Amino acid sequence: MNAQFDLDFGDAADGGIFFVTSEDLEPLAEAAGMQGLRVCRIDLADYASRDALFDRLTQALRLPADFGRNWDALADSMRDLSWLKAPGFILLFDHAEGMRDTHEEDFDTLLDILEESVDYWQDAGSPFFVFFALPESAFDEVED
């Protein structure tokens, strides 16, 4: 897809949730990194359970040892992130189609939490961007 975004990674108002292809993630990471954002990559390939998701998020976001490993704890953590010491954040979820297609309820819950997080960080004036990589075919369906 090689998405072209007119985003200012330094502007909290541009933050949001976006859907791209895997090949878009690296250029997005580079652009956000150049603006000083903390780049966090989460691979959702072979998504099997919430526990696996929480493991991957714990690693990528360096969640504290007392992270509760549930949706409420994730929502709370996404509105803090103070331990990452960054002026803003970009979360890059690769291979999101597995989670979206086989665990739709988990995917929707994650989206809800991230949407609330985007709103929180926009109100706080800090850039917060989330990108979910889907296969090219997912975008063909939208265009039809």
Summary of the structure (lengths in Angstrom):
residues: 144
radius of gyration: 14.5
end to end distance: 15.7
largest distance: 46.0
contacts: 411
relative contact order: 0.24
helix: 51%
strand: 16%
